[in-house]
Amino acid sequence: MAEAIRVLHFADLHIGMENYGQIDPKTGVNERVLDFIRRLKEIVDYALENDADLVIFAGDAFKTRDPNPTYLREFGRQIMRLSRANLPMVALVGNHDMPLMDKRANSLDVFRTLDVPNVIVGSREHLHRIQTKRGVVQVATVPWPLRSRLIQLDADGNYRRMNVEQLDRELEKLVEEEIQQLAKEADPTLPLILTGHFTVSGATFGSERGVMVGRDAVISIAALSHPNIDYVALGHIHKHQSLNAEQKPPIVYAGSLERIDFGEEREHKGFCWINLQRGNTIWQFIPIKVRRFLTIDVDATKDSESPTEAVLRAIERHDVADAVVRVRVKLNGPQEIHFKPKEVENALSAAKFVAGIAREVQRDNRTRIGIANPEAKSPIELLDAYFISKNIAQDRANELLQLAKEMLGEDVTR
């Protein structure tokens, strides 16, 4: 049996995410952007150090469709390391890489325009045959499905009469048919990877919904399960997951390389390492160390004397160093004035970024004057009830109520 071909699969880099970061004075680049760039460098380091034969990037290089030149430079710098090492890379076009207008270049087209060696830009459905050190690999590319393709095929105007949901179904049908056609065109004696950037039915969504660009086309697992396909390398959903259990082919979202927000606080991040063989492919998820996100929840309602101290004690129980941290504290109404957020912020000085110190104040909703339905009482009745609740002497209460009578013209004597 031929030696397994070593493939690295990663996705959803999203260079340009600047939330929870400040400008790094040495580089002039947001610190969170630098986190994402470092993760890409680590991916390239791993591929080179472990003698990879092929790298599959399953889409979404940048946060926006029009990345600034600095982000393009840093992405290109790492891709060129692979190119100069004669390590082939397939770079799939995701929804964040697609232009807003048809016919405009996508954010990865520069590599195709410059004819960068060993870099294949997957901007259309196509079956590629790639020679690697350990043999030939077939890669079927299926970029982010654009609904505008239906309009281009709409000779009789049927699609123009459909609503959005109907167009989604038609687009999904078109993509599934193209996937099946690519698989049928493949040489059944050679290993085949299908790489796509879309949602697969049954996948668990992550924080990508908060940065979503465009509507989803949902592709069925059955459409990806052609016997000619040995591995399905997916991008778009940020949560790493395998969708086909122990069945073949493996259908895998590599997940994003860095945490986007607190919705991904507990998610592992990394990439997939594949030993590709026709009919006998095995793979593993390789976790990488990423920026920690940490939520500290404190219920200080039982510590009436010093709610700040309760929060400080909670912080001491956590390692906040170099993390993106948020604190959420529960207080009751009387505690609010005693809470000192500046002291809490000082206690978080070792954190990389303090995302917020949120207070949830539980208000006392009981009827303070001791009567039900106070809105049905007159002002004098409410004032009388208030004096009773405060144990005001009857003579004094009558005197005050008499003054109220003069103001309001009512008989208020008890």
TORKOL-4160 file (C-alpha; in steps of 0.2 Angstrom, whole numbers, padded with zeros to 4 digits, m for minus):
414
<pt num="1" X="0000" Y="0000" Z="0000"/>
<pt num="2" X="0006" Y="0017" Z="m0004"/>
<pt num="3" X="0012" Y="0029" Z="0010"/>
<pt num="4" X="m0001" Y="0040" Z="0017"/>
<pt num="5" X="m0002" Y="0058" Z="0011"/>
<pt num="6" X="0000" Y="0070" Z="0025"/>
<pt num="7" X="m0013" Y="0084" Z="0024"/>
<pt num="8" X="m0016" Y="0099" Z="0036"/>
<pt num="9" X="m0034" Y="0106" Z="0036"/>
<pt num="10" X="m0038" Y="0123" Z="0044"/>
<pt num="11" X="m0051" Y="0136" Z="0042"/>
<pt num="12" X="m0060" Y="0152" Z="0047"/>
<pt num="13" X="m0044" Y="0163" Z="0051"/>
<pt num="14" X="m0054" Y="0179" Z="0051"/>
<pt num="15" X="m0039" Y="0191" Z="0052"/>
<pt num="16" X="m0046" Y="0208" Z="0056"/>
<pt num="17" X="m0056" Y="0204" Z="0072"/>
<pt num="18" X="m0052" Y="0218" Z="0083"/>
<pt num="19" X="m0064" Y="0217" Z="0097"/>
<pt num="20" X="m0056" Y="0214" Z="0115"/>
<pt num="21" X="m0040" Y="0222" Z="0109"/>
<pt num="22" X="m0029" Y="0238" Z="0109"/>
<pt num="23" X="m0016" Y="0244" Z="0097"/>
<pt num="24" X="0001" Y="0236" Z="0100"/>
<pt num="25" X="0013" Y="0251" Z="0100"/>
<pt num="26" X="0027" Y="0241" Z="0092"/>
<pt num="27" X="0018" Y="0236" Z="0077"/>
<pt num="28" X="0003" Y="0248" Z="0076"/>
<pt num="29" X="m0008" Y="0233" Z="0074"/>
<pt num="30" X="m0022" Y="0228" Z="0086"/>
<pt num="31" X="m0017" Y="0215" Z="0098"/>
<pt num="32" X="m0031" Y="0204" Z="0094"/>
<pt num="33" X="m0027" Y="0204" Z="0076"/>
<pt num="34" X="m0009" Y="0199" Z="0081"/>
<pt num="35" X="m0016" Y="0184" Z="0090"/>
<pt num="36" X="m0024" Y="0178" Z="0073"/>
<pt num="37" X="m0008" Y="0181" Z="0063"/>
<pt num="38" X="0002" Y="0171" Z="0076"/>
<pt num="39" X="m0010" Y="0156" Z="0074"/>
<pt num="40" X="m0008" Y="0156" Z="0056"/>
<pt num="41" X="0011" Y="0156" Z="0058"/>
<pt num="42" X="0010" Y="0142" Z="0070"/>
<pt num="43" X="0000" Y="0132" Z="0057"/>
<pt num="44" X="0013" Y="0135" Z="0044"/>
<pt num="45" X="0027" Y="0130" Z="0056"/>
<pt num="46" X="0018" Y="0114" Z="0060"/>
<pt num="47" X="0015" Y="0110" Z="0041"/>
<pt num="48" X="0034" Y="0113" Z="0038"/>
<pt num="49" X="0041" Y="0104" Z="0053"/>
<pt num="50" X="0030" Y="0089" Z="0050"/>
<pt num="51" X="0033" Y="0087" Z="0032"/>
<pt num="52" X="0016" Y="0090" Z="0026"/>
<pt num="53" X="0012" Y="0086" Z="0008"/>
<pt num="54" X="m0003" Y="0097" Z="0006"/>
<pt num="55" X="m0012" Y="0111" Z="0015"/>
<pt num="56" X="m0031" Y="0114" Z="0014"/>
<pt num="57" X="m0038" Y="0131" Z="0020"/>
<pt num="58" X="m0057" Y="0130" Z="0020"/>
<pt num="59" X="m0061" Y="0148" Z="0018"/>
<pt num="60" X="m0063" Y="0165" Z="0027"/>
<pt num="61" X="m0045" Y="0172" Z="0028"/>
<pt num="62" X="m0051" Y="0189" Z="0033"/>
<pt num="63" X="m0065" Y="0197" Z="0044"/>
<pt num="64" X="m0071" Y="0208" Z="0029"/>
<pt num="65" X="m0072" Y="0207" Z="0011"/>
<pt num="66" X="m0060" Y="0222" Z="0009"/>
<pt num="67" X="m0046" Y="0218" Z="0021"/>
<pt num="68" X="m0033" Y="0232" Z="0024"/>
<pt num="69" X="m0016" Y="0231" Z="0016"/>
<pt num="70" X="m0007" Y="0227" Z="0032"/>
<pt num="71" X="m0018" Y="0211" Z="0035"/>
<pt num="72" X="m0016" Y="0206" Z="0017"/>
<pt num="73" X="0003" Y="0208" Z="0019"/>
<pt num="74" X="0003" Y="0197" Z="0035"/>
<pt num="75" X="m0008" Y="0183" Z="0027"/>
<pt num="76" X="0003" Y="0183" Z="0011"/>
<pt num="77" X="0019" Y="0182" Z="0021"/>
<pt num="78" X="0014" Y="0166" Z="0028"/>
<pt num="79" X="0007" Y="0159" Z="0012"/>
<pt num="80" X="0023" Y="0163" Z="0003"/>
<pt num="81" X="0032" Y="0152" Z="0016"/>
<pt num="82" X="0022" Y="0137" Z="0010"/>
<pt num="83" X="0025" Y="0142" Z="m0008"/>
<pt num="84" X="0044" Y="0143" Z="m0007"/>
<pt num="85" X="0044" Y="0126" Z="0002"/>
<pt num="86" X="0036" Y="0119" Z="m0013"/>
<pt num="87" X="0021" Y="0114" Z="m0002"/>
<pt num="88" X="0005" Y="0115" Z="m0011"/>
<pt num="89" X="m0010" Y="0124" Z="m0003"/>
<pt num="90" X="m0028" Y="0125" Z="m0008"/>
<pt num="91" X="m0036" Y="0142" Z="m0002"/>
<pt num="92" X="m0055" Y="0141" Z="m0003"/>
<pt num="93" X="m0065" Y="0156" Z="m0005"/>
<pt num="94" X="m0077" Y="0159" Z="0010"/>
<pt num="95" X="m0092" Y="0170" Z="0012"/>
<pt num="96" X="m0080" Y="0183" Z="0021"/>
<pt num="97" X="m0069" Y="0183" Z="0005"/>
<pt num="98" X="m0082" Y="0185" Z="m0008"/>
<pt num="99" X="m0085" Y="0203" Z="m0015"/>
<pt num="100" X="m0101" Y="0212" Z="m0013"/>
<pt num="101" X="m0103" Y="0214" Z="m0032"/>
<pt num="102" X="m0102" Y="0201" Z="m0045"/>
<pt num="103" X="m0087" Y="0201" Z="m0056"/>
<pt num="104" X="m0076" Y="0210" Z="m0043"/>
<pt num="105" X="m0060" Y="0201" Z="m0037"/>
<pt num="106" X="m0061" Y="0191" Z="m0020"/>
<pt num="107" X="m0049" Y="0194" Z="m0007"/>
<pt num="108" X="m0038" Y="0179" Z="m0012"/>
<pt num="109" X="m0038" Y="0182" Z="m0030"/>
<pt num="110" X="m0021" Y="0191" Z="m0029"/>
<pt num="111" X="m0012" Y="0174" Z="m0027"/>
<pt num="112" X="m0020" Y="0168" Z="m0043"/>
<pt num="113" X="m0017" Y="0185" Z="m0052"/>
<pt num="114" X="0002" Y="0184" Z="m0048"/>
<pt num="115" X="0002" Y="0166" Z="m0052"/>
<pt num="116" X="0010" Y="0162" Z="m0035"/>
<pt num="117" X="0018" Y="0144" Z="m0036"/>
<pt num="118" X="0010" Y="0130" Z="m0027"/>
<pt num="119" X="m0006" Y="0141" Z="m0022"/>
<pt num="120" X="m0023" Y="0136" Z="m0029"/>
<pt num="121" X="m0037" Y="0148" Z="m0026"/>
<pt num="122" X="m0054" Y="0138" Z="m0025"/>
<pt num="123" X="m0065" Y="0152" Z="m0032"/>
<pt num="124" X="m0077" Y="0140" Z="m0041"/>
<pt num="125" X="m0083" Y="0122" Z="m0041"/>
<pt num="126" X="m0068" Y="0112" Z="m0049"/>
<pt num="127" X="m0059" Y="0096" Z="m0048"/>
<pt num="128" X="m0040" Y="0099" Z="m0045"/>
<pt num="129" X="m0027" Y="0086" Z="m0048"/>
<pt num="130" X="m0011" Y="0090" Z="m0037"/>
<pt num="131" X="0005" Y="0081" Z="m0037"/>
<pt num="132" X="0013" Y="0080" Z="m0019"/>
<pt num="133" X="0029" Y="0072" Z="m0013"/>
<pt num="134" X="0020" Y="0056" Z="m0008"/>
<pt num="135" X="0008" Y="0055" Z="m0023"/>
<pt num="136" X="m0006" Y="0063" Z="m0032"/>
<pt num="137" X="m0021" Y="0070" Z="m0023"/>
<pt num="138" X="m0038" Y="0075" Z="m0030"/>
<pt num="139" X="m0046" Y="0091" Z="m0022"/>
<pt num="140" X="m0064" Y="0096" Z="m0026"/>
<pt num="141" X="m0067" Y="0114" Z="m0022"/>
<pt num="142" X="m0084" Y="0121" Z="m0017"/>
<pt num="143" X="m0083" Y="0139" Z="m0012"/>
<pt num="144" X="m0097" Y="0149" Z="m0003"/>
<pt num="145" X="m0113" Y="0146" Z="m0013"/>
<pt num="146" X="m0119" Y="0163" Z="m0021"/>
<pt num="147" X="m0138" Y="0165" Z="m0025"/>
<pt num="148" X="m0133" Y="0176" Z="m0039"/>
<pt num="149" X="m0128" Y="0160" Z="m0049"/>
<pt num="150" X="m0146" Y="0156" Z="m0050"/>
<pt num="151" X="m0150" Y="0172" Z="m0059"/>
<pt num="152" X="m0136" Y="0168" Z="m0071"/>
<pt num="153" X="m0144" Y="0152" Z="m0075"/>
<pt num="154" X="m0162" Y="0159" Z="m0076"/>
<pt num="155" X="m0165" Y="0159" Z="m0094"/>
<pt num="156" X="m0184" Y="0158" Z="m0092"/>
<pt num="157" X="m0186" Y="0169" Z="m0077"/>
<pt num="158" X="m0192" Y="0156" Z="m0065"/>
<pt num="159" X="m0180" Y="0160" Z="m0051"/>
<pt num="160" X="m0185" Y="0179" Z="m0052"/>
<pt num="161" X="m0203" Y="0174" Z="m0047"/>
<pt num="162" X="m0197" Y="0164" Z="m0031"/>
<pt num="163" X="m0196" Y="0170" Z="m0013"/>
<pt num="164" X="m0180" Y="0169" Z="m0003"/>
<pt num="165" X="m0184" Y="0153" Z="0005"/>
<pt num="166" X="m0187" Y="0145" Z="m0012"/>
<pt num="167" X="m0171" Y="0152" Z="m0019"/>
<pt num="168" X="m0162" Y="0144" Z="m0004"/>
<pt num="169" X="m0169" Y="0127" Z="m0008"/>
<pt num="170" X="m0164" Y="0129" Z="m0027"/>
<pt num="171" X="m0147" Y="0134" Z="m0022"/>
<pt num="172" X="m0144" Y="0119" Z="m0011"/>
<pt num="173" X="m0151" Y="0108" Z="m0024"/>
<pt num="174" X="m0138" Y="0115" Z="m0037"/>
<pt num="175" X="m0124" Y="0114" Z="m0025"/>
<pt num="176" X="m0128" Y="0096" Z="m0020"/>
<pt num="177" X="m0129" Y="0091" Z="m0038"/>
<pt num="178" X="m0112" Y="0099" Z="m0042"/>
<pt num="179" X="m0104" Y="0090" Z="m0027"/>
<pt num="180" X="m0110" Y="0073" Z="m0034"/>
<pt num="181" X="m0104" Y="0078" Z="m0051"/>
<pt num="182" X="m0087" Y="0082" Z="m0045"/>
<pt num="183" X="m0086" Y="0066" Z="m0036"/>
<pt num="184" X="m0091" Y="0056" Z="m0051"/>
<pt num="185" X="m0078" Y="0064" Z="m0062"/>
<pt num="186" X="m0064" Y="0059" Z="m0049"/>
<pt num="187" X="m0052" Y="0045" Z="m0053"/>
<pt num="188" X="m0058" Y="0031" Z="m0041"/>
<pt num="189" X="m0041" Y="0024" Z="m0039"/>
<pt num="190" X="m0034" Y="0041" Z="m0032"/>
<pt num="191" X="m0038" Y="0049" Z="m0015"/>
<pt num="192" X="m0051" Y="0063" Z="m0016"/>
<pt num="193" X="m0053" Y="0077" Z="m0004"/>
<pt num="194" X="m0069" Y="0088" Z="m0005"/>
<pt num="195" X="m0067" Y="0105" Z="0003"/>
<pt num="196" X="m0082" Y="0116" Z="0005"/>
<pt num="197" X="m0087" Y="0132" Z="0014"/>
<pt num="198" X="m0105" Y="0130" Z="0019"/>
<pt num="199" X="m0117" Y="0124" Z="0032"/>
<pt num="200" X="m0120" Y="0105" Z="0033"/>
<pt num="201" X="m0136" Y="0099" Z="0040"/>
<pt num="202" X="m0135" Y="0093" Z="0058"/>
<pt num="203" X="m0120" Y="0104" Z="0062"/>
<pt num="204" X="m0119" Y="0114" Z="0079"/>
<pt num="205" X="m0117" Y="0132" Z="0076"/>
<pt num="206" X="m0105" Y="0144" Z="0085"/>
<pt num="207" X="m0101" Y="0162" Z="0086"/>
<pt num="208" X="m0100" Y="0163" Z="0067"/>
<pt num="209" X="m0118" Y="0168" Z="0068"/>
<pt num="210" X="m0113" Y="0185" Z="0075"/>
<pt num="211" X="m0101" Y="0189" Z="0061"/>
<pt num="212" X="m0111" Y="0181" Z="0047"/>
<pt num="213" X="m0110" Y="0188" Z="0030"/>
<pt num="214" X="m0124" Y="0181" Z="0018"/>
<pt num="215" X="m0137" Y="0168" Z="0020"/>
<pt num="216" X="m0134" Y="0150" Z="0023"/>
<pt num="217" X="m0136" Y="0136" Z="0010"/>
<pt num="218" X="m0138" Y="0120" Z="0020"/>
<pt num="219" X="m0131" Y="0104" Z="0012"/>
<pt num="220" X="m0136" Y="0087" Z="0017"/>
<pt num="221" X="m0123" Y="0074" Z="0024"/>
<pt num="222" X="m0129" Y="0062" Z="0010"/>
<pt num="223" X="m0123" Y="0074" Z="m0003"/>
<pt num="224" X="m0106" Y="0073" Z="0004"/>
<pt num="225" X="m0105" Y="0054" Z="0006"/>
<pt num="226" X="m0100" Y="0049" Z="m0011"/>
<pt num="227" X="m0089" Y="0033" Z="m0011"/>
<pt num="228" X="m0076" Y="0042" Z="m0021"/>
<pt num="229" X="m0073" Y="0055" Z="m0007"/>
<pt num="230" X="m0060" Y="0051" Z="0006"/>
<pt num="231" X="m0061" Y="0066" Z="0017"/>
<pt num="232" X="m0073" Y="0082" Z="0018"/>
<pt num="233" X="m0063" Y="0097" Z="0024"/>
<pt num="234" X="m0076" Y="0110" Z="0029"/>
<pt num="235" X="m0075" Y="0128" Z="0034"/>
<pt num="236" X="m0088" Y="0141" Z="0039"/>
<pt num="237" X="m0094" Y="0135" Z="0056"/>
<pt num="238" X="m0082" Y="0140" Z="0070"/>
<pt num="239" X="m0085" Y="0125" Z="0082"/>
<pt num="240" X="m0074" Y="0110" Z="0078"/>
<pt num="241" X="m0084" Y="0095" Z="0075"/>
<pt num="242" X="m0085" Y="0078" Z="0065"/>
<pt num="243" X="m0102" Y="0075" Z="0057"/>
<pt num="244" X="m0102" Y="0058" Z="0050"/>
<pt num="245" X="m0097" Y="0048" Z="0066"/>
<pt num="246" X="m0087" Y="0033" Z="0062"/>
<pt num="247" X="m0093" Y="0031" Z="0044"/>
<pt num="248" X="m0084" Y="0036" Z="0028"/>
<pt num="249" X="m0080" Y="0048" Z="0023"/>
<pt num="250" X="m0075" Y="0059" Z="0038"/>
<pt num="251" X="m0085" Y="0075" Z="0037"/>
<pt num="252" X="m0075" Y="0088" Z="0047"/>
<pt num="253" X="m0076" Y="0106" Z="0052"/>
<pt num="254" X="m0059" Y="0111" Z="0058"/>
<pt num="255" X="m0066" Y="0126" Z="0067"/>
<pt num="256" X="m0059" Y="0143" Z="0069"/>
<pt num="257" X="m0041" Y="0146" Z="0074"/>
<pt num="258" X="m0044" Y="0159" Z="0087"/>
<pt num="259" X="m0059" Y="0163" Z="0099"/>
<pt num="260" X="m0070" Y="0177" Z="0092"/>
<pt num="261" X="m0080" Y="0181" Z="0108"/>
<pt num="262" X="m0086" Y="0174" Z="0124"/>
<pt num="263" X="m0098" Y="0162" Z="0115"/>
<pt num="264" X="m0082" Y="0152" Z="0111"/>
<pt num="265" X="m0075" Y="0153" Z="0129"/>
<pt num="266" X="m0074" Y="0135" Z="0132"/>
<pt num="267" X="m0071" Y="0129" Z="0114"/>
<pt num="268" X="m0055" Y="0120" Z="0109"/>
<pt num="269" X="m0047" Y="0128" Z="0094"/>
<pt num="270" X="m0035" Y="0120" Z="0082"/>
<pt num="271" X="m0033" Y="0111" Z="0065"/>
<pt num="272" X="m0034" Y="0094" Z="0058"/>
<pt num="273" X="m0020" Y="0082" Z="0053"/>
<pt num="274" X="m0025" Y="0069" Z="0040"/>
<pt num="275" X="m0016" Y="0053" Z="0034"/>
<pt num="276" X="m0025" Y="0052" Z="0017"/>
<pt num="277" X="m0026" Y="0035" Z="0008"/>
<pt num="278" X="m0039" Y="0029" Z="m0004"/>
<pt num="279" X="m0052" Y="0021" Z="0006"/>
<pt num="280" X="m0042" Y="0021" Z="0022"/>
<pt num="281" X="m0040" Y="0039" Z="0028"/>
<pt num="282" X="m0038" Y="0043" Z="0046"/>
<pt num="283" X="m0037" Y="0060" Z="0055"/>
<pt num="284" X="m0035" Y="0069" Z="0071"/>
<pt num="285" X="m0039" Y="0086" Z="0078"/>
<pt num="286" X="m0023" Y="0095" Z="0084"/>
<pt num="287" X="m0027" Y="0108" Z="0098"/>
<pt num="288" X="m0017" Y="0124" Z="0099"/>
<pt num="289" X="m0015" Y="0137" Z="0113"/>
<pt num="290" X="m0026" Y="0152" Z="0110"/>
<pt num="291" X="m0030" Y="0168" Z="0119"/>
<pt num="292" X="m0040" Y="0163" Z="0135"/>
<pt num="293" X="m0058" Y="0170" Z="0137"/>
<pt num="294" X="m0063" Y="0170" Z="0156"/>
<pt num="295" X="m0080" Y="0175" Z="0164"/>
<pt num="296" X="m0080" Y="0177" Z="0182"/>
<pt num="297" X="m0098" Y="0176" Z="0190"/>
<pt num="298" X="m0100" Y="0182" Z="0208"/>
<pt num="299" X="m0116" Y="0182" Z="0218"/>
<pt num="300" X="m0112" Y="0196" Z="0231"/>
<pt num="301" X="m0130" Y="0197" Z="0237"/>
<pt num="302" X="m0126" Y="0188" Z="0253"/>
<pt num="303" X="m0111" Y="0199" Z="0257"/>
<pt num="304" X="m0120" Y="0214" Z="0262"/>
<pt num="305" X="m0106" Y="0223" Z="0271"/>
<pt num="306" X="m0093" Y="0223" Z="0257"/>
<pt num="307" X="m0098" Y="0217" Z="0239"/>
<pt num="308" X="m0082" Y="0223" Z="0232"/>
<pt num="309" X="m0072" Y="0211" Z="0243"/>
<pt num="310" X="m0083" Y="0196" Z="0237"/>
<pt num="311" X="m0078" Y="0200" Z="0220"/>
<pt num="312" X="m0060" Y="0202" Z="0224"/>
<pt num="313" X="m0060" Y="0185" Z="0233"/>
<pt num="314" X="m0068" Y="0177" Z="0217"/>
<pt num="315" X="m0054" Y="0185" Z="0206"/>
<pt num="316" X="m0040" Y="0178" Z="0217"/>
<pt num="317" X="m0047" Y="0161" Z="0213"/>
<pt num="318" X="m0044" Y="0163" Z="0194"/>
<pt num="319" X="m0029" Y="0164" Z="0183"/>
<pt num="320" X="m0032" Y="0181" Z="0174"/>
<pt num="321" X="m0015" Y="0183" Z="0167"/>
<pt num="322" X="m0015" Y="0187" Z="0148"/>
<pt num="323" X="m0034" Y="0183" Z="0147"/>
<pt num="324" X="m0048" Y="0192" Z="0140"/>
<pt num="325" X="m0059" Y="0194" Z="0156"/>
<pt num="326" X="m0076" Y="0199" Z="0160"/>
<pt num="327" X="m0084" Y="0200" Z="0178"/>
<pt num="328" X="m0103" Y="0198" Z="0181"/>
<pt num="329" X="m0108" Y="0202" Z="0198"/>
<pt num="330" X="m0125" Y="0201" Z="0207"/>
<pt num="331" X="m0130" Y="0214" Z="0219"/>
<pt num="332" X="m0145" Y="0219" Z="0229"/>
<pt num="333" X="m0151" Y="0237" Z="0229"/>
<pt num="334" X="m0143" Y="0243" Z="0245"/>
<pt num="335" X="m0126" Y="0236" Z="0240"/>
<pt num="336" X="m0125" Y="0246" Z="0224"/>
<pt num="337" X="m0118" Y="0261" Z="0232"/>
<pt num="338" X="m0105" Y="0251" Z="0241"/>
<pt num="339" X="m0098" Y="0243" Z="0225"/>
<pt num="340" X="m0081" Y="0249" Z="0219"/>
<pt num="341" X="m0078" Y="0244" Z="0201"/>
<pt num="342" X="m0061" Y="0253" Z="0201"/>
<pt num="343" X="m0054" Y="0241" Z="0214"/>
<pt num="344" X="m0061" Y="0227" Z="0204"/>
<pt num="345" X="m0052" Y="0234" Z="0188"/>
<pt num="346" X="m0036" Y="0236" Z="0198"/>
<pt num="347" X="m0037" Y="0218" Z="0203"/>
<pt num="348" X="m0038" Y="0213" Z="0185"/>
<pt num="349" X="m0022" Y="0222" Z="0180"/>
<pt num="350" X="m0014" Y="0206" Z="0174"/>
<pt num="351" X="m0027" Y="0202" Z="0161"/>
<pt num="352" X="m0024" Y="0206" Z="0143"/>
<pt num="353" X="m0041" Y="0215" Z="0141"/>
<pt num="354" X="m0055" Y="0218" Z="0153"/>
<pt num="355" X="m0071" Y="0216" Z="0143"/>
<pt num="356" X="m0082" Y="0223" Z="0156"/>
<pt num="357" X="m0088" Y="0223" Z="0174"/>
<pt num="358" X="m0107" Y="0221" Z="0173"/>
<pt num="359" X="m0118" Y="0223" Z="0188"/>
<pt num="360" X="m0135" Y="0215" Z="0190"/>
<pt num="361" X="m0145" Y="0224" Z="0203"/>
<pt num="362" X="m0159" Y="0215" Z="0211"/>
<pt num="363" X="m0172" Y="0228" Z="0217"/>
<pt num="364" X="m0184" Y="0226" Z="0231"/>
<pt num="365" X="m0201" Y="0226" Z="0224"/>
<pt num="366" X="m0211" Y="0224" Z="0240"/>
<pt num="367" X="m0224" Y="0237" Z="0245"/>
<pt num="368" X="m0215" Y="0248" Z="0257"/>
<pt num="369" X="m0230" Y="0257" Z="0264"/>
<pt num="370" X="m0239" Y="0240" Z="0268"/>
<pt num="371" X="m0254" Y="0242" Z="0257"/>
<pt num="372" X="m0260" Y="0232" Z="0242"/>
<pt num="373" X="m0264" Y="0241" Z="0226"/>
<pt num="374" X="m0256" Y="0258" Z="0230"/>
<pt num="375" X="m0261" Y="0264" Z="0213"/>
<pt num="376" X="m0279" Y="0263" Z="0218"/>
<pt num="377" X="m0277" Y="0275" Z="0233"/>
<pt num="378" X="m0278" Y="0294" Z="0234"/>
<pt num="379" X="m0263" Y="0304" Z="0238"/>
<pt num="380" X="m0270" Y="0307" Z="0255"/>
<pt num="381" X="m0273" Y="0289" Z="0259"/>
<pt num="382" X="m0255" Y="0285" Z="0253"/>
<pt num="383" X="m0248" Y="0298" Z="0264"/>
<pt num="384" X="m0258" Y="0292" Z="0279"/>
<pt num="385" X="m0252" Y="0274" Z="0276"/>
<pt num="386" X="m0234" Y="0281" Z="0275"/>
<pt num="387" X="m0236" Y="0289" Z="0292"/>
<pt num="388" X="m0243" Y="0273" Z="0299"/>
<pt num="389" X="m0228" Y="0263" Z="0292"/>
<pt num="390" X="m0216" Y="0275" Z="0300"/>
<pt num="391" X="m0224" Y="0275" Z="0317"/>
<pt num="392" X="m0228" Y="0293" Z="0317"/>
<pt num="393" X="m0238" Y="0299" Z="0332"/>
<pt num="394" X="m0256" Y="0301" Z="0328"/>
<pt num="395" X="m0257" Y="0319" Z="0334"/>
<pt num="396" X="m0242" Y="0323" Z="0323"/>
<pt num="397" X="m0249" Y="0313" Z="0308"/>
<pt num="398" X="m0266" Y="0323" Z="0310"/>
<pt num="399" X="m0256" Y="0339" Z="0309"/>
<pt num="400" X="m0247" Y="0335" Z="0294"/>
<pt num="401" X="m0262" Y="0327" Z="0286"/>
<pt num="402" X="m0272" Y="0344" Z="0289"/>
<pt num="403" X="m0258" Y="0353" Z="0280"/>
<pt num="404" X="m0261" Y="0341" Z="0266"/>
<pt num="405" X="m0280" Y="0345" Z="0267"/>
<pt num="406" X="m0276" Y="0363" Z="0265"/>
<pt num="407" X="m0266" Y="0359" Z="0249"/>
<pt num="408" X="m0278" Y="0347" Z="0242"/>
<pt num="409" X="m0295" Y="0352" Z="0249"/>
<pt num="410" X="m0299" Y="0335" Z="0257"/>
<pt num="411" X="m0305" Y="0330" Z="0274"/>
<pt num="412" X="m0291" Y="0320" Z="0281"/>
<pt num="413" X="m0294" Y="0318" Z="0299"/>
<pt num="414" X="m0293" Y="0300" Z="0306"/>
